[in-house]
Each structure stands twice: as structure tokens, then as C-alpha cells.
């Protein structure tokens, strides 16, 4: 829904949201696949279940399109909800987990990647001014 709604704002915002979701979803889906296989699913069955749940994104795009046309300010509400959700996850899950790392080398890699992510979002803002 976020990708579809972001394209209602404008095309550059939609492209940036798409890239951000891809960077989030690829490792997420690989992790989900691993959990399913570890939980006893065959690779084929895990792939089938993972793919079938990913298809709900198409339903979400249709719902986003429908609600954006029928509910005033739906896109703004959805974007605020998504931003808040991602900030919450970063603050409650990712940053505390990073602070648990005792190995200074791994900790530096995490920090550099964290700063790179901030830089990437900032550079998208420069490339696609809204």
C-alpha cells in the first residue's frame, strides 16, 4: 500500500519508496524462507508459502488505489503511519540490538551501514526534491 500511495504523491517519491521497500523486503523474505525451512517445510513448500504471502502486496496496491480515490487525505495518513512504523522499529528493535554487539569490528560495520542508510535517504531527498 505504501508504494502505491507514494506514487500518488509524485513519481520520484514513488520510486524512492519502491527502492526503500525493496531494500527492506529482500532480506526479510530471505529470512522468512529460512525460518520456514528450519521449521520443517520443504524448500518448495516454503517458497510457495513465502510467495503466496507476498502476493498480498498486489491486493494492498488495489486497496490503496481505491481508498486514495474515495477517502480525503488517505495518502498522507498512510505515509505518516508507515513512517511512524519504520521509526518505531528502528528505535525499539534495531538500535537496541546494535548496542548489544561486543565485537568492535562488527559494531563499526553496523554503524557504517547505519550512517550509509541515513546518507542514502538524504541523497534521495537531494535527487528527487519534493
HELIX and SHEET records of a PDB file:
HELIX    1   1 UNK A    2  UNK A    9  1                                   8    
HELIX    2   2 UNK A   11  UNK A   38  1                                  28    
HELIX    3   3 UNK A   43  UNK A   54  1                                  12    
HELIX    4   4 UNK A   56  UNK A   70  1                                  15    
HELIX    5   5 UNK A   74  UNK A   89  1                                  16    
HELIX    6   6 UNK A   90  UNK A   94  3                                   5    
HELIX    7   7 UNK A   95  UNK A   99  1                                   5    
HELIX    8   8 UNK A  104  UNK A  127  1                                  24    
END                                                                             
